[in-house]
Amino acid sequence: MAEQTKTRRNDQLPEGIERREGERGASIRVTFAWLGKRRRETLRVPDTPANIRYAERLRAEVINAIERGTFEYAKYFPNSKIAKIQNQGKRRHLVTDLLDTYIETARKAKILSPSSIATYAKWNHARLQPKFAGRFVDDLNTMELRTWIADLASELSPKSTRNCIGVLSSVLNVAVIDGFILTNPLGPIKLRTLIPKKRREDDKIDPFNAVEITAILAACPSIEERSLFQFAFATGMRTGELIAIKWDHIDERTQTVHVQDNIVSGEKGTVEKTTKTDCERRVPILSAAKSALAAMKPISTMRQIGGFIFTTPEGQRWRDDHQIRGRWRIILRKAKVRYRNPYQTRHTFASTLLMAGEPELLVAELLGHATVEMIRRSYGKYIKQEDGKIKLRGDYDSSFGSPAPPVPQISKGTI
């Protein structure tokens, strides 16, 4: 009677799928023909409807690979005795070794930017090495990686999750090219189904109003900090671009600033490179920006730090965006202004111009975007006019801080 019941249950299963009773309960077995012999492989998953569907899809992939002549036993059944016999004498590669080799190659050949290499090295050390220690690349499977990504997304922000996965994906793509694996097991995974789309608080466009800008600038304890942030509000430049800007980039004749350099964080400190989009641009010097430059001129003349415009109150060049963010946080607390990150100075510049009716194309060019799509997607609610390239219509004298800050006094003990 028990045998009849078991047979009846198996008859309800998809072709090539069987139930197998064991000491730990029922499991699922996949059957197929390979090299003229019938093969049976037990999957280490419980007997559930979802796993039965998974086994059916797996068997279909196996049969398809056999027909195409690309079947590799260890890829589909890494724990099988047959797979282990097949792999004897074949060199296998550890995931951790491939990660280290990829990053070192990128570092020597300079195929990635310094900031990208630093990011890859960070994720390799913090997440990938601990996770895949002792694992061979041909052992990795899509199901395992899908679970890992879901766990990762529950701990990290969407951007960080994608960055970490991107490192592993790049390494696995190279492993495919080198013939270590047939396909990238991350390939079938749709990240949008695993990673939430919710934007981080720091990424939201949340510009400052004129009252807040005035309070922020008034709370700056030094000429150097006030000038930096006032110039940021009035030009929409990124933090790295502000650190990199020199007096040589100021065109007195056209009253514009030539934005061409940027500062990024590398493995051994900051690195100078081109702008984020590798696109140079010119930004008009509005009244607030002109006042900030006037305040910094005598200070820069005395310090002469590599021709850079903005320096710290201590008389050094700004190191990176983390240093600026630390000062910014203190100033906003003193000004009693709700905290938003320094990048909001850029959003404030863009939204102010768009609300005044400046064309989308012009604002896109001032921000360094090649098209207006980013402007429409990010600042749609601020746009007031159709496209068209014209001069800025407003004088914006009071939009980004008072045009005439107090007479500069060089910080004591900083020269």
C-alpha positions as CSV (number, residue, x, y, z in Angstrom):
1,M,0.0,0.0,0.0
2,A,2.8,2.4,0.9
3,E,4.6,1.6,-2.4
4,Q,1.4,2.3,-4.3
5,T,1.0,5.7,-2.6
6,K,4.7,6.5,-3.3
7,T,4.2,5.6,-7.0
8,R,1.0,7.6,-7.2
9,R,2.8,10.7,-5.8
10,N,5.7,10.3,-8.2
11,D,3.3,10.0,-11.1
12,Q,2.2,13.5,-10.3
13,L,5.7,14.9,-10.6
14,P,7.1,16.4,-13.8
15,E,9.0,14.2,-16.1
16,G,12.5,13.3,-14.8
17,I,11.8,14.4,-11.3
18,E,11.5,11.9,-8.4
19,R,11.0,12.0,-4.7
20,R,13.5,10.2,-2.5
21,E,12.9,9.2,1.0
22,G,15.9,9.5,3.4
23,E,16.9,9.7,7.0
24,R,16.3,13.4,7.0
25,G,13.0,13.2,5.2
26,A,11.9,13.5,1.6
27,S,14.2,15.1,-1.0
28,I,14.1,15.6,-4.7
29,R,16.0,13.7,-7.4
30,V,16.7,14.7,-11.0
31,T,17.1,12.0,-13.6
32,F,18.6,12.4,-17.1
33,A,20.7,10.5,-19.7
34,W,24.3,11.5,-20.2
35,L,27.0,9.6,-22.1
36,G,24.7,6.8,-22.7
37,K,23.9,6.2,-19.1
38,R,21.0,7.1,-16.8
39,R,22.0,9.6,-14.1
40,R,20.3,10.4,-10.9
41,E,21.3,13.4,-8.8
42,T,19.7,14.2,-5.5
43,L,19.2,17.9,-4.8
44,R,19.9,19.1,-1.3
45,V,16.6,20.9,-1.0
46,P,13.4,19.9,0.8
47,D,10.4,18.4,-1.0
48,T,8.3,21.5,-1.6
49,P,6.2,22.6,-4.7
50,A,8.6,25.5,-5.3
51,N,11.7,23.3,-5.2
52,I,10.0,20.8,-7.5
53,R,9.5,23.6,-10.0
54,Y,13.2,24.6,-9.5
55,A,14.2,21.0,-10.1
56,E,12.2,20.9,-13.3
57,R,13.9,24.0,-14.6
58,L,17.3,22.7,-13.6
59,R,16.7,19.4,-15.5
60,A,15.6,21.4,-18.6
61,E,18.8,23.4,-18.5
62,V,20.9,20.2,-18.1
63,I,19.2,18.6,-21.1
64,N,19.6,21.7,-23.2
65,A,23.3,21.9,-22.3
66,I,23.8,18.2,-23.1
67,E,22.2,18.7,-26.5
68,R,24.4,21.7,-27.2
69,G,27.5,19.9,-26.1
70,T,28.3,22.4,-23.3
71,F,27.2,20.4,-20.3
72,E,29.7,20.4,-17.4
73,Y,28.7,18.2,-14.5
74,A,30.2,20.3,-11.8
75,K,28.4,23.4,-12.8
76,Y,25.0,21.9,-12.2
77,F,25.8,19.3,-9.5
78,P,29.0,20.5,-7.7
79,N,28.6,18.0,-4.8
80,S,28.2,15.0,-7.1
81,K,30.7,12.1,-7.0
82,I,30.8,12.2,-10.8
83,A,31.6,15.9,-10.8
84,K,34.5,15.3,-8.4
85,I,35.9,12.5,-10.6
86,Q,35.5,14.7,-13.7
87,N,37.4,17.5,-12.0
88,Q,40.4,15.4,-11.0
89,G,43.5,16.8,-12.6
90,K,41.7,19.9,-13.7
91,R,43.0,23.1,-12.1
92,R,40.4,25.0,-10.2
93,H,40.4,28.7,-9.2
94,L,39.5,30.3,-5.9
95,V,37.1,33.2,-6.0
96,T,39.3,35.2,-3.6
97,D,42.4,34.7,-5.8
98,L,40.5,35.9,-8.9
99,L,39.3,39.0,-7.0
100,D,42.8,39.9,-5.9
101,T,44.2,39.3,-9.4
102,Y,41.5,41.4,-11.0
103,I,42.0,44.4,-8.7
104,E,45.8,44.2,-8.9
105,T,45.6,44.1,-12.8
106,A,43.3,47.1,-12.8
107,R,45.7,48.9,-10.5
108,K,48.7,48.3,-12.7
109,A,47.1,48.7,-16.1
110,K,45.0,51.7,-14.9
111,I,41.9,50.3,-16.7
112,L,39.8,51.8,-13.9
113,S,39.7,55.2,-12.3
114,P,41.5,55.6,-8.9
115,S,38.2,56.0,-7.2
116,S,36.8,52.8,-8.8
117,I,39.9,50.8,-7.8
118,A,39.6,52.1,-4.2
119,T,35.9,51.2,-4.2
120,Y,36.6,47.7,-5.6
121,A,39.4,47.1,-3.0
122,K,37.1,48.2,-0.2
123,W,34.3,45.8,-1.1
124,N,36.8,43.0,-1.8
125,H,38.2,43.3,1.7
126,A,35.0,44.1,3.6
127,R,32.5,41.7,2.0
128,L,33.8,39.5,-0.8
129,Q,36.9,37.9,0.7
130,P,35.1,36.9,3.9
131,K,32.0,35.6,2.0
132,F,33.8,33.5,-0.6
133,A,36.9,32.4,1.3
134,G,37.9,28.8,0.2
135,R,35.3,28.7,-2.5
136,F,36.1,27.7,-6.1
137,V,34.6,29.8,-8.8
138,D,33.1,26.8,-10.6
139,D,31.2,26.0,-7.4
140,L,29.1,29.2,-7.4
141,N,25.6,28.9,-8.5
142,T,22.8,31.3,-9.2
143,M,20.5,30.2,-6.4
144,E,23.3,30.8,-3.8
145,L,24.2,34.2,-5.2
146,R,20.5,35.3,-5.3
147,T,20.2,34.5,-1.5
148,W,23.5,36.4,-0.9
149,I,22.3,39.4,-2.7
150,A,19.0,39.5,-0.8
151,D,20.9,39.3,2.5
152,L,23.3,42.1,1.3
153,A,20.4,44.3,0.3
154,S,18.9,44.0,3.8
155,E,22.1,45.4,5.3
156,L,23.4,48.0,2.8
157,S,22.0,50.8,0.8
158,P,20.8,50.1,-2.8
159,K,23.9,51.9,-4.2
160,S,26.3,50.1,-1.9
161,T,24.7,46.7,-2.7
162,R,25.0,47.3,-6.5
163,N,28.6,48.4,-6.1
164,C,29.6,45.3,-4.1
165,I,27.8,43.0,-6.6
166,G,29.4,44.8,-9.5
167,V,32.9,43.9,-8.3
168,L,32.1,40.2,-8.2
169,S,30.2,40.4,-11.5
170,S,33.3,41.9,-13.2
171,V,35.5,39.1,-11.9
172,L,33.1,36.4,-13.0
173,N,32.9,37.9,-16.5
174,V,36.7,37.6,-16.7
175,A,36.5,34.1,-15.4
176,V,34.2,33.2,-18.3
177,I,36.6,34.8,-20.8
178,D,39.5,32.8,-19.3
179,G,37.5,29.6,-19.6
180,F,37.3,28.9,-15.9
181,I,33.5,28.8,-16.0
182,L,31.0,28.6,-18.9
183,T,28.7,31.4,-17.8
184,N,28.4,34.1,-15.2
185,P,26.1,32.7,-12.5
186,L,25.0,36.3,-11.7
187,G,23.7,36.7,-15.3
188,P,20.2,35.4,-14.8
189,I,19.6,37.4,-11.7
190,K,17.4,40.5,-12.1
191,L,18.7,42.9,-9.4
192,R,15.6,45.1,-9.6
193,T,13.7,42.2,-8.0
194,L,16.1,42.0,-5.1
195,I,17.3,45.5,-4.4
196,P,14.8,48.1,-3.2
197,K,14.4,51.3,-5.3
198,K,14.1,53.5,-2.3
199,R,16.5,56.5,-2.6
200,R,18.8,57.2,0.3
201,E,18.1,60.4,2.2
202,D,21.4,61.9,1.0
203,D,20.3,61.4,-2.6
204,K,17.0,63.3,-2.4
205,I,16.8,66.7,-4.0
206,D,16.1,69.0,-1.0
207,P,17.4,72.5,-1.8
208,F,17.9,75.2,0.7
209,N,15.9,78.5,0.6
210,A,17.3,82.0,0.8
211,V,16.7,82.3,4.5
212,E,18.6,79.1,5.2
213,I,21.5,80.1,3.0
214,T,21.8,83.4,4.8
215,A,21.8,81.6,8.2
216,I,24.4,79.0,7.0
217,L,26.8,81.6,5.7
218,A,26.4,83.7,8.8
219,A,27.3,80.7,11.0
220,C,30.6,80.0,9.2
221,P,33.4,80.7,11.7
222,S,36.0,81.7,9.1
223,I,36.3,83.5,5.8
224,E,37.6,80.3,4.2
225,E,34.5,78.3,5.0
226,R,32.1,81.0,4.2
227,S,33.7,81.6,0.8
228,L,33.8,78.0,-0.1
229,F,30.1,77.4,0.7
230,Q,29.0,80.6,-0.9
231,F,30.8,79.8,-4.1
232,A,29.3,76.3,-4.0
233,F,25.7,77.7,-3.8
234,A,26.4,80.2,-6.6
235,T,28.0,77.8,-9.1
236,G,26.5,74.4,-8.6
237,M,30.0,72.8,-8.7
238,R,30.6,69.4,-7.1
239,T,32.6,69.2,-4.0
240,G,35.6,67.6,-5.7
241,E,35.5,70.4,-8.4
242,L,35.5,73.0,-5.7
243,I,38.6,71.5,-4.1
244,A,40.4,71.3,-7.4
245,I,39.6,74.8,-8.7
246,K,42.5,77.2,-9.3
247,W,42.8,80.9,-10.0
248,D,43.9,80.0,-13.5
249,H,40.4,78.7,-14.1
250,I,38.8,82.1,-13.5
251,D,38.3,84.0,-16.8
252,E,38.0,87.7,-15.9
253,R,37.2,88.7,-19.4
254,T,34.1,86.5,-19.8
255,Q,33.3,86.5,-16.0
256,T,33.2,82.7,-16.0
257,V,34.8,79.8,-14.2
258,H,36.3,77.1,-16.3
259,V,35.4,73.8,-14.6
260,Q,37.9,71.2,-15.8
261,D,39.4,69.3,-12.8
262,N,38.0,67.1,-10.0
263,I,39.3,65.5,-6.8
264,V,38.4,61.9,-6.0
265,S,39.4,59.6,-3.2
266,G,41.9,56.9,-4.1
267,E,43.6,54.1,-2.2
268,K,46.5,56.4,-1.2
269,G,44.7,59.6,-0.6
270,T,43.1,62.1,-3.0
271,V,43.7,62.0,-6.8
272,E,43.2,64.7,-9.4
273,K,41.3,63.8,-12.5
274,T,38.8,65.3,-15.0
275,T,35.3,66.1,-14.0
276,K,32.8,63.3,-13.2
277,T,31.4,63.3,-16.7
278,D,34.8,64.0,-18.4
279,C,33.2,67.1,-19.8
280,E,34.7,70.6,-19.2
281,R,32.2,73.4,-18.8
282,R,32.0,77.1,-18.1
283,V,29.8,78.6,-15.4
284,P,29.0,82.3,-15.1
285,I,30.4,84.1,-12.0
286,L,27.3,85.5,-10.2
287,S,27.5,88.2,-7.6
288,A,27.7,85.8,-4.7
289,A,30.5,83.8,-6.4
290,K,32.4,87.0,-7.2
291,S,32.3,88.1,-3.5
292,A,33.6,84.7,-2.4
293,L,36.5,85.0,-4.8
294,A,37.2,88.6,-3.6
295,A,37.3,87.3,0.0
296,M,39.8,84.5,-0.9
297,K,42.1,86.5,-3.1
298,P,44.3,88.2,-0.4
299,I,44.4,84.9,1.6
300,S,45.5,82.9,-1.5
301,T,48.1,85.5,-2.5
302,M,49.8,85.2,0.9
303,R,49.5,81.4,1.2
304,Q,50.2,80.5,-2.5
305,I,49.1,76.8,-2.1
306,G,49.6,75.5,-5.6
307,G,47.3,78.2,-7.1
308,F,44.2,76.7,-5.5
309,I,41.5,79.1,-4.6
310,F,39.9,77.5,-1.5
311,T,41.9,76.5,1.5
312,T,41.1,75.5,5.1
313,P,41.2,78.0,8.0
314,E,44.4,76.2,9.1
315,G,46.1,77.2,5.8
316,Q,46.0,73.9,4.0
317,R,44.3,72.7,0.9
318,W,41.0,70.9,1.5
319,R,41.7,67.2,1.6
320,D,38.5,65.6,0.4
321,D,34.7,65.8,0.6
322,H,34.7,64.0,4.0
323,Q,36.7,66.8,5.6
324,I,34.3,69.4,4.1
325,R,31.3,67.4,5.2
326,G,32.6,67.5,8.8
327,R,32.8,71.3,8.8
328,W,29.5,71.6,7.0
329,R,27.7,69.5,9.7
330,I,29.0,71.7,12.5
331,I,28.0,74.9,10.7
332,L,24.4,73.7,10.0
333,R,24.0,72.8,13.6
334,K,25.2,76.2,14.7
335,A,22.9,77.9,12.1
336,K,19.9,75.7,13.3
337,V,19.2,74.6,9.8
338,R,17.9,71.1,9.1
339,Y,20.8,69.0,7.9
340,R,21.2,68.1,4.3
341,N,24.5,67.0,2.8
342,P,26.8,69.5,1.0
343,Y,25.7,68.2,-2.4
344,Q,22.4,70.0,-1.8
345,T,24.2,73.3,-2.7
346,R,24.4,72.0,-6.3
347,H,20.7,71.1,-6.2
348,T,19.9,74.5,-4.8
349,F,21.8,76.2,-7.6
350,A,19.9,74.2,-10.3
351,S,16.4,74.5,-8.8
352,T,16.8,78.3,-8.2
353,L,17.7,78.8,-11.9
354,L,14.9,76.6,-13.2
355,M,12.3,78.3,-11.0
356,A,13.5,81.6,-12.3
357,G,12.7,80.4,-15.8
358,E,16.2,79.5,-17.1
359,P,16.1,77.0,-20.0
360,E,16.6,73.3,-19.2
361,L,19.4,72.9,-21.7
362,L,21.4,75.8,-20.3
363,V,21.1,74.5,-16.7
364,A,22.1,71.1,-17.9
365,E,25.3,72.6,-19.5
366,L,26.1,74.6,-16.3
367,L,25.9,71.4,-14.3
368,G,28.0,69.4,-16.7
369,H,25.2,67.1,-18.1
370,A,25.3,66.3,-21.8
371,T,21.5,66.2,-22.2
372,V,18.5,67.6,-20.5
373,E,17.2,64.1,-19.4
374,M,18.8,64.3,-16.0
375,I,17.4,67.8,-15.5
376,R,13.9,66.7,-16.4
377,R,14.1,63.5,-14.3
378,S,15.6,65.2,-11.2
379,Y,14.3,68.7,-11.3
380,G,11.0,68.4,-13.2
381,K,8.9,70.2,-10.6
382,Y,11.2,73.2,-10.8
383,I,11.1,73.7,-14.6
384,K,9.2,76.8,-15.7
385,Q,10.2,77.2,-19.4
386,E,10.8,75.4,-22.7
387,D,14.3,74.6,-23.9
388,G,16.4,77.3,-25.5
389,K,20.0,78.5,-24.8
390,I,20.1,82.1,-23.6
391,K,22.0,84.1,-21.1
392,L,21.0,84.0,-17.5
393,R,18.1,86.4,-17.1
394,G,18.3,87.0,-13.4
395,D,21.1,88.7,-11.5
396,Y,20.6,86.4,-8.5
397,D,22.2,89.0,-6.2
398,S,20.4,87.8,-3.1
399,S,19.8,84.1,-4.1
400,F,23.0,82.6,-2.8
401,G,24.1,84.8,0.0
402,S,24.9,88.5,0.4
403,P,27.2,89.8,-2.4
404,A,29.5,91.6,-0.1
405,P,30.8,89.7,2.9
406,P,32.8,91.4,5.6
407,V,36.3,92.6,4.8
408,P,38.5,89.5,4.9
409,Q,40.7,88.9,7.9
410,I,43.2,86.2,7.5
411,S,42.9,83.6,10.3
412,K,45.5,84.0,13.0
413,G,48.4,81.7,13.0
414,T,47.6,80.1,9.6
415,I,50.2,81.8,7.4
